[in-house]
């Protein structure tokens, strides 16, 4: 998506060096490093989700254009629904077939392995 190196380093630093603590019996524990992801309720989380899901959306569109995945075609072929995204959830919608499932599974595995630790 052509984000600059400086912006990418900010986000990586934000994700890699976050620390948190929890309350136990009303008292905070020692801080610990967060190994992966963002904290619940983090205001940056929806923004990062949208950026990541843009990549998934583009992949799904390409799979549909190449006939690897068949979505739900509405009457008169005006719209082809492939997926719905809301908050931090994604629902995939497509033709009920084994090849559709296999190709969706492949696409999601590729998407998973593109996300760095």
MMTF fields as JSON, N, C-alpha, C and O atoms, coordinates in Angstrom:
{
  "mmtfVersion": "1.0.0",
  "mmtfProducer": "UNKNOWN",
  "numBonds": 467,
  "numAtoms": 468,
  "numGroups": 117,
  "numChains": 1,
  "numModels": 1,
  "chainsPerModel": [1],
  "groupsPerChain": [117],
  "chainIdList": ["A"],
  "bondAtomList": [4, 2, 8, 6, 12, 10, 16, 14, 20, 18, 24, 22, 28, 26, 32, 30, 36, 34, 40, 38, 44, 42, 48, 46, 52, 50, 56, 54, 60, 58, 64, 62, 68, 66, 72, 70, 76, 74, 80, 78, 84, 82, 88, 86, 92, 90, 96, 94, 100, 98, 104, 102, 108, 106, 112, 110, 116, 114, 120, 118, 124, 122, 128, 126, 132, 130, 136, 134, 140, 138, 144, 142, 148, 146, 152, 150, 156, 154, 160, 158, 164, 162, 168, 166, 172, 170, 176, 174, 180, 178, 184, 182, 188, 186, 192, 190, 196, 194, 200, 198, 204, 202, 208, 206, 212, 210, 216, 214, 220, 218, 224, 222, 228, 226, 232, 230, 236, 234, 240, 238, 244, 242, 248, 246, 252, 250, 256, 254, 260, 258, 264, 262, 268, 266, 272, 270, 276, 274, 280, 278, 284, 282, 288, 286, 292, 290, 296, 294, 300, 298, 304, 302, 308, 306, 312, 310, 316, 314, 320, 318, 324, 322, 328, 326, 332, 330, 336, 334, 340, 338, 344, 342, 348, 346, 352, 350, 356, 354, 360, 358, 364, 362, 368, 366, 372, 370, 376, 374, 380, 378, 384, 382, 388, 386, 392, 390, 396, 394, 400, 398, 404, 402, 408, 406, 412, 410, 416, 414, 420, 418, 424, 422, 428, 426, 432, 430, 436, 434, 440, 438, 444, 442, 448, 446, 452, 450, 456, 454, 460, 458, 464, 462],
  "bondOrderList": [1, 1, 1, 1, 1, 1, 1, 1, 1, 1, 1, 1, 1, 1, 1, 1, 1, 1, 1, 1, 1, 1, 1, 1, 1, 1, 1, 1, 1, 1, 1, 1, 1, 1, 1, 1, 1, 1, 1, 1, 1, 1, 1, 1, 1, 1, 1, 1, 1, 1, 1, 1, 1, 1, 1, 1, 1, 1, 1, 1, 1, 1, 1, 1, 1, 1, 1, 1, 1, 1, 1, 1, 1, 1, 1, 1, 1, 1, 1, 1, 1, 1, 1, 1, 1, 1, 1, 1, 1, 1, 1, 1, 1, 1, 1, 1, 1, 1, 1, 1, 1, 1, 1, 1, 1, 1, 1, 1, 1, 1, 1, 1, 1, 1, 1, 1],
  "groupList": [{"groupName": "UNK", "atomNameList": ["N", "CA", "C", "O"], "elementList": ["N", "C", "C", "O"], "formalChargeList": [0, 0, 0, 0], "bondAtomList": [1, 0, 2, 1, 3, 2], "bondOrderList": [1, 1, 2], "singleLetterCode": "X", "chemCompType": "L-PEPTIDE LINKING"}],
  "groupTypeList": [0, 0, 0, 0, 0, 0, 0, 0, 0, 0, 0, 0, 0, 0, 0, 0, 0, 0, 0, 0, 0, 0, 0, 0, 0, 0, 0, 0, 0, 0, 0, 0, 0, 0, 0, 0, 0, 0, 0, 0, 0, 0, 0, 0, 0, 0, 0, 0, 0, 0, 0, 0, 0, 0, 0, 0, 0, 0, 0, 0, 0, 0, 0, 0, 0, 0, 0, 0, 0, 0, 0, 0, 0, 0, 0, 0, 0, 0, 0, 0, 0, 0, 0, 0, 0, 0, 0, 0, 0, 0, 0, 0, 0, 0, 0, 0, 0, 0, 0, 0, 0, 0, 0, 0, 0, 0, 0, 0, 0, 0, 0, 0, 0, 0, 0, 0, 0],
  "groupIdList": [1, 2, 3, 4, 5, 6, 7, 8, 9, 10, 11, 12, 13, 14, 15, 16, 17, 18, 19, 20, 21, 22, 23, 24, 25, 26, 27, 28, 29, 30, 31, 32, 33, 34, 35, 36, 37, 38, 39, 40, 41, 42, 43, 44, 45, 46, 47, 48, 49, 50, 51, 52, 53, 54, 55, 56, 57, 58, 59, 60, 61, 62, 63, 64, 65, 66, 67, 68, 69, 70, 71, 72, 73, 74, 75, 76, 77, 78, 79, 80, 81, 82, 83, 84, 85, 86, 87, 88, 89, 90, 91, 92, 93, 94, 95, 96, 97, 98, 99, 100, 101, 102, 103, 104, 105, 106, 107, 108, 109, 110, 111, 112, 113, 114, 115, 116, 117],
  "secStructList": [7, 7, 7, 7, 2, 2, 2, 2, 2, 2, 2, 2, 2, 2, 2, 2, 1, 7, 3, 3, 7, 7, 3, 3, 6, 6, 3, 3, 7, 7, 7, 3, 3, 7, 7, 1, 1, 7, 7, 6, 6, 7, 6, 6, 2, 2, 2, 2, 2, 2, 2, 2, 2, 2, 2, 2, 2, 2, 2, 2, 2, 2, 2, 2, 2, 6, 6, 1, 7, 7, 7, 3, 3, 7, 4, 4, 4, 1, 7, 3, 3, 7, 3, 3, 3, 3, 6, 6, 3, 3, 3, 3, 7, 7, 7, 7, 7, 2, 2, 2, 2, 2, 2, 2, 2, 2, 2, 2, 2, 2, 2, 2, 2, 2, 1, 7, 7],
  "xCoordList": [0.824, 0.0, 0.86, 0.343, 2.15, 3.099, 3.18, 3.354, 3.057, 3.298, 4.795, 5.597, 5.168, 6.572, 7.266, 6.617, 8.587, 9.356, 9.204, 9.158, 9.125, 9.011, 7.692, 7.664, 6.615, 5.299, 5.286, 4.759, 5.872, 5.918, 6.735, 6.379, 7.808, 8.616, 7.847, 7.968, 7.056, 6.226, 5.259, 5.151, 4.563, 3.581, 4.283, 3.805, 5.4, 6.145, 6.618, 6.516, 7.127, 7.558, 6.404, 6.551, 5.271, 4.079, 3.654, 3.277, 3.719, 3.303, 4.355, 4.008, 5.627, 6.698, 7.047, 7.491, 6.858, 7.363, 6.262, 6.505, 5.081, 3.983, 4.141, 4.636, 3.719, 3.773, 2.408, 1.674, 2.084, 0.797, 0.954, 1.949, -0.032, -0.121, -1.597, -2.466, -1.873, -3.255, -3.47, -2.518, -4.717, -5.073, -5.403, -6.209, -4.78, -5.075, -5.449, -4.638, -6.688, -7.201, -7.046, -6.754, -7.24, -7.21, -5.836, -5.726, -4.788, -3.429, -2.819, -2.989, -2.107, -1.499, -0.297, 0.45, -0.125, 1.044, 2.197, 2.034, 3.356, 4.482, 4.131, 3.371, 4.691, 4.448, 5.131, 6.176, 4.518, 5.083, 4.949, 4.091, 5.808, 5.769, 4.604, 4.302, 3.963, 2.915, 3.604, 4.236, 3.48, 4.231, 3.68, 4.447, 2.365, 1.798, 0.46, -0.316, 0.199, -1.093, -1.221, -0.245, -2.439, -2.733, -3.637, -4.26, -3.699, -4.515, -5.997, -6.361, -6.833, -8.27, -8.649, -8.199, -9.465, -9.9, -8.917, -9.145, -7.835, -6.839, -7.461, -8.024, -7.377, -8.018, -7.363, -7.969, -6.148, -5.488, -5.913, -5.717, -6.49, -6.844, -7.778, -7.511, -8.857, -9.728, -9.008, -9.245, -8.141, -7.389, -6.471, -6.412, -5.761, -4.871, -5.662, -5.21, -6.849, -7.706, -8.113, -8.08, -8.488, -8.911, -7.771, -7.986, -6.567, -5.414, -5.163, -4.956, -5.18, -4.938, -6.042, -5.768, -7.277, -8.4, -8.461, -9.071, -7.851, -7.781, -6.998, -7.365, -5.924, -5.154, -5.967, -5.896, -6.742, -7.596, -8.674, -8.977, -9.245, -10.274, -9.717, -10.361, -8.526, -7.906, -7.638, -7.845, -7.18, -6.934, -8.226, -8.242, -9.299, -10.59, -11.102, -11.613, -10.965, -11.39, -10.591, -11.155, -9.275, -8.438, -8.832, -8.893, -9.098, -9.516, -10.828, -11.013, -11.721, -13.006, -12.799, -13.391, -11.957, -11.692, -11.046, -11.28, -10.225, -9.547, -10.367, -9.901, -11.596, -12.529, -12.033, -12.375, -11.223, -10.803, -11.825, -11.898, -12.606, -13.633, -14.893, -14.845, -16.02, -17.302, -18.135, -18.509, -18.417, -19.235, -20.708, -21.087, -21.529, -22.974, -23.384, -23.253, -23.872, -24.293, -25.751, -26.621, -26.007, -27.372, -28.033, -27.341, -29.353, -30.043, -29.518, -29.124, -29.525, -29.087, -27.578, -27.107, -26.809, -25.345, -24.845, -23.798, -25.596, -25.185, -24.087, -23.111, -24.247, -23.287, -22.962, -23.831, -21.689, -21.231, -20.667, -19.639, -21.314, -20.887, -19.894, -20.197, -18.715, -17.665, -17.478, -17.21, -17.622, -17.387, -18.05, -18.336, -18.279, -18.791, -17.845, -17.438, -17.496, -16.6, -17.297, -17.865, -17.242, -17.831, -17.02, -16.729, -16.663, -15.854, -14.591, -13.751, -14.432, -13.245, -13.622, -12.945, -14.701, -15.177, -15.248, -15.488, -15.037, -15.173, -16.021, -15.787, -17.007, -17.834, -17.647, -17.836, -17.275, -17.105, -18.394, -19.011, -18.791, -20.044, -19.72, -19.14, -20.097, -19.786, -20.617, -21.434, -20.378, -21.058, -20.661, -19.505, -21.629, -21.404, -20.79, -21.502, -19.435, -18.754, -17.409, -16.835, -16.93, -15.66, -14.501, -13.622, -14.487, -13.374, -13.372, -12.307, -14.544, -14.622, -14.011, -13.249, -14.358, -13.816, -12.302, -11.587, -11.814, -10.373, -9.62, -8.587, -10.133, -9.457, -9.531, -8.574, -10.636, -10.722, -9.732, -9.073, -9.63, -8.673, -7.24, -6.45, -6.907, -5.578, -5.312, -4.237, -6.294, -6.14, -5.916, -5.068, -6.659, -6.505, -5.168, -4.57, -4.688, -3.365, -2.278, -1.352, -2.375, -1.404, -1.479, -0.449, -2.674, -2.867, -2.273, -1.642, -2.456, -1.921, -0.395, 0.203, 0.231, 1.686, 2.331, 3.537, 1.566, 2.113, 2.201, 2.913, 1.491, 1.503, 2.736, 2.871, 3.64, 4.868, 4.597, 3.628, 5.474, 5.383, 5.796, 5.783],
  "yCoordList": [-1.207, 0.0, 1.259, 2.369, 1.088, 2.193, 3.132, 4.338, 2.606, 3.427, 3.674, 2.79, 4.862, 5.215, 4.423, 3.894, 4.345, 3.56, 4.121, 3.363, 5.429, 6.041, 5.648, 5.311, 5.695, 5.327, 3.854, 3.497, 2.991, 1.564, 1.293, 0.42, 2.021, 1.861, 2.312, 1.7, 3.377, 3.82, 2.714, 2.387, 2.147, 1.102, -0.134, -0.73, -0.527, -1.681, -1.426, -2.307, -0.24, 0.096, 0.086, -0.363, 0.575, 0.59, -0.83, -1.102, -1.73, -3.11, -3.924, -4.783, -3.67, -4.469, -4.082, -4.931, -2.828, -2.361, -1.93, -1.111, -2.454, -2.133, -2.9, -4.027, -2.285, -2.92, -2.751, -1.807, -3.668, -3.614, -4.203, -4.859, -3.957, -4.618, -4.88, -4.29, -5.75, -6.08, -5.834, -5.822, -5.64, -5.49, -6.856, -7.602, -7.179, -8.4, -7.969, -7.394, -8.258, -7.841, -6.343, -5.902, -5.563, -4.106, -3.484, -2.259, -4.265, -3.729, -4.109, -5.239, -3.17, -3.49, -4.417, -4.324, -5.3, -6.185, -5.446, -4.323, -6.084, -5.52, -5.491, -6.328, -4.52, -4.441, -5.602, -6.093, -6.025, -7.081, -6.672, -5.863, -7.239, -6.943, -7.663, -8.813, -6.972, -7.594, -8.193, -7.481, -9.491, -10.2, -9.989, -9.944, -9.861, -9.791, -9.07, -9.239, -8.273, -7.629, -6.356, -5.836, -5.868, -4.656, -4.999, -6.06, -4.102, -4.318, -4.124, -3.391, -4.798, -4.65, -3.205, -2.625, -2.632, -1.256, -0.238, 0.964, -0.688, 0.23, 1.019, 0.416, 2.342, 3.135, 2.948, 3.281, 2.426, 2.194, 0.881, 0.699, -0.031, -1.361, -1.33, -2.037, -0.545, -0.548, -0.062, -0.578, 0.916, 1.438, 0.36, 0.185, -0.356, -1.423, -2.56, -3.167, -2.852, -3.889, -3.501, -4.338, -2.261, -1.801, -1.927, -2.344, -1.57, -1.676, -3.139, -3.452, -4.03, -5.448, -6.035, -6.816, -5.661, -6.226, -5.686, -6.315, -4.543, -4.042, -5.025, -5.279, -5.571, -6.577, -7.834, -8.403, -8.267, -9.447, -9.163, -10.02, -7.977, -7.59, -7.63, -8.157, -7.075, -7.075, -8.504, -8.823, -9.365, -10.77, -11.476, -12.248, -11.219, -11.842, -11.377, -12.181, -10.091, -9.564, -10.222, -10.586, -10.373, -11.007, -12.468, -12.948, -13.179, -14.579, -14.698, -15.631, -13.771, -13.78, -13.481, -14.136, -12.489, -12.133, -13.283, -13.452, -14.078, -15.218, -16.501, -17.565, -16.397, -17.523, -18.614, -19.785, -18.232, -19.167, -19.226, -20.213, -18.172, -18.113, -17.528, -16.532, -18.162, -17.666, -17.208, -17.992, -15.915, -15.338, -15.542, -16.32, -14.848, -14.902, -13.853, -12.653, -14.302, -13.389, -13.004, -13.869, -11.723, -11.233, -11.208, -11.25, -11.14, -11.139, -10.049, -8.966, -10.358, -9.47, -9.206, -8.295, -9.983, -9.874, -8.45, -8.052, -7.699, -6.333, -6.341, -5.6, -7.178, -7.238, -8.697, -9.568, -8.939, -10.267, -10.11, -9.457, -10.691, -10.547, -11.654, -12.836, -11.271, -12.218, -12.319, -13.394, -11.186, -11.148, -9.905, -8.931, -9.973, -8.836, -8.612, -9.566, -7.362, -7.031, -6.03, -5.039, -6.306, -5.391, -5.476, -6.567, -4.327, -4.246, -5.078, -4.716, -6.182, -7.015, -8.424, -9.397, -8.518, -9.808, -9.789, -8.749, -10.95, -11.125, -12.362, -13.413, -12.238, -13.361, -13.545, -12.606, -14.75, -15.044, -15.644, -16.495, -15.192, -15.638, -16.125, -15.393, -17.355, -17.86, -19.066, -19.557, -19.523, -20.699, -21.922, -22.069, -22.785, -23.982, -25.048, -25.806, -25.102, -26.121, -26.435, -25.615, -27.634, -28.057, -27.22, -26.845, -26.922, -26.142, -24.72, -24.14, -24.163, -22.836, -22.866, -21.976, -23.896, -24.025, -24.214, -23.586, -25.068, -25.329, -24.047, -23.743, -23.301, -22.069, -20.982, -20.226, -20.889, -19.936, -20.305, -19.435, -21.593, -22.071, -21.711, -21.276, -21.887, -21.543, -20.045, -19.631, -19.252, -17.808, -17.357, -16.503, -17.918, -17.529, -17.988, -17.287, -19.164, -19.607, -18.673, -18.346, -18.237, -17.277, -15.955, -15.366, -15.496, -14.256, -14.37, -13.426, -15.501, -15.72, -15.663, -15.04, -16.309, -16.367, -15.069, -14.898, -14.145, -12.837, -11.903, -10.9, -12.217, -11.346, -11.702, -12.836, -10.722, -11.028, -11.192, -10.649, -11.956, -12.12, -10.86, -10.81],
  "zCoordList": [0.0, 0.0, 0.0, 0.128, -0.142, -0.319, 0.875, 0.695, 2.095, 3.27, 3.378, 3.077, 3.803, 3.934, 5.032, 5.935, 4.945, 5.919, 7.319, 8.288, 7.438, 8.762, 9.432, 10.615, 8.673, 9.217, 9.617, 10.67, 8.764, 9.072, 10.332, 11.124, 10.52, 11.739, 12.975, 14.036, 12.848, 13.985, 14.393, 15.575, 13.432, 13.735, 14.287, 15.253, 13.697, 14.201, 15.632, 16.487, 15.89, 17.246, 18.226, 19.363, 17.794, 18.637, 19.0, 20.14, 18.024, 18.265, 19.009, 19.82, 18.747, 19.338, 20.769, 21.542, 21.133, 22.419, 23.377, 24.264, 23.217, 24.118, 25.426, 25.442, 26.506, 27.816, 28.492, 28.2, 29.387, 30.082, 31.477, 31.786, 32.294, 33.594, 33.864, 33.222, 34.797, 35.139, 36.623, 37.404, 37.006, 38.412, 39.003, 38.446, 40.129, 40.868, 42.282, 43.008, 42.656, 43.969, 44.187, 45.299, 43.135, 43.249, 43.158, 43.223, 43.013, 42.923, 41.567, 41.11, 40.918, 39.619, 39.777, 40.751, 38.818, 38.791, 38.122, 37.644, 38.094, 37.351, 35.868, 35.382, 35.159, 33.725, 33.008, 33.437, 31.911, 31.09, 29.634, 29.28, 28.794, 27.362, 26.711, 27.031, 25.801, 25.003, 23.787, 23.007, 23.632, 22.596, 21.188, 20.226, 21.058, 19.723, 19.771, 20.712, 18.757, 18.637, 19.442, 19.982, 19.511, 20.261, 21.425, 21.458, 22.361, 23.555, 23.23, 22.311, 24.007, 23.839, 24.124, 25.111, 23.273, 23.445, 22.906, 23.037, 22.305, 21.761, 20.612, 19.699, 20.631, 19.567, 18.193, 17.174, 18.153, 16.872, 16.22, 15.019, 16.994, 16.493, 15.278, 14.306, 15.289, 14.099, 12.842, 11.75, 12.996, 11.859, 11.28, 10.063, 12.137, 11.676, 11.04, 10.068, 11.59, 11.011, 9.587, 8.685, 9.386, 8.061, 7.062, 5.924, 7.477, 6.578, 6.202, 5.03, 7.192, 6.914, 6.038, 5.127, 6.313, 5.558, 4.142, 3.278, 3.877, 2.505, 1.636, 0.489, 2.19, 1.463, 1.191, 0.102, 2.185, 2.002, 0.957, 0.127, 0.999, 0.026, -1.405, -2.312, -1.596, -2.926, -3.389, -4.559, -2.48, -2.831, -3.226, -4.185, -2.501, -2.819, -4.182, -4.963, -4.465, -5.767, -6.897, -7.929, -6.697, -7.716, -7.903, -9.035, -6.816, -6.909, -7.676, -8.457, -7.457, -8.176, -9.657, -10.515, -9.957, -11.357, -12.122, -13.319, -11.418, -12.05, -11.978, -12.384, -11.458, -11.339, -10.391, -10.559, -9.387, -8.346, -7.221, -6.488, -7.09, -6.05, -6.667, -7.388, -6.37, -6.882, -5.71, -4.838, -5.71, -4.652, -4.925, -5.8, -4.182, -4.345, -5.371, -5.128, -6.5, -7.561, -7.335, -7.24, -7.251, -7.115, -8.488, -9.505, -8.532, -9.828, -10.767, -10.334, -12.02, -13.098, -13.065, -13.746, -12.288, -12.215, -11.964, -12.474, -11.183, -10.857, -9.803, -9.912, -8.787, -7.685, -7.401, -7.442, -7.113, -6.71, -5.295, -5.114, -4.304, -2.917, -2.581, -2.744, -2.115, -1.753, -0.251, 0.285, 0.422, 1.861, 2.455, 1.758, 3.749, 4.509, 5.681, 6.345, 5.936, 7.042, 7.949, 7.489, 9.239, 10.213, 11.498, 11.989, 12.032, 13.245, 13.047, 12.224, 13.776, 13.587, 13.134, 13.467, 12.379, 11.879, 10.359, 9.746, 9.766, 8.321, 8.07, 8.667, 7.187, 6.773, 5.28, 4.507, 4.871, 3.456, 2.921, 3.561, 1.743, 1.13, -0.276, -1.079, -0.564, -1.887, -2.253, -1.475, -3.463, -3.995, -3.161, -2.765, -2.907, -2.097, -2.988, -3.648, -3.004, -3.785, -3.136, -2.418, -3.406, -2.804, -3.313, -2.537, -4.601, -5.159, -4.592, -4.38, -4.349, -3.741, -2.336, -1.958, -1.578, -0.225, -0.249, 0.532, -1.132, -1.225, -1.583, -0.986, -2.55, -2.964, -1.894, -1.726, -1.175, -0.071, 1.021, 1.59, 1.312, 2.299, 1.889, 2.726, 0.627, 0.117, 0.26, 0.696, -0.11, -0.031, 1.415, 1.675, 2.336, 3.744, 4.31, 5.126, 3.884, 4.343, 3.835, 4.577, 2.583, 2.041, 2.797, 3.126, 3.069, 3.822, 5.208, 5.684, 5.866, 7.206, 7.209, 8.086, 6.237, 6.212, 5.779, 5.958, 5.212, 4.829, 6.034, 5.984, 7.109, 8.29, 9.127, 9.588, 9.322, 10.075, 11.559, 12.088, 12.237, 13.697, 14.405, 15.635]
}
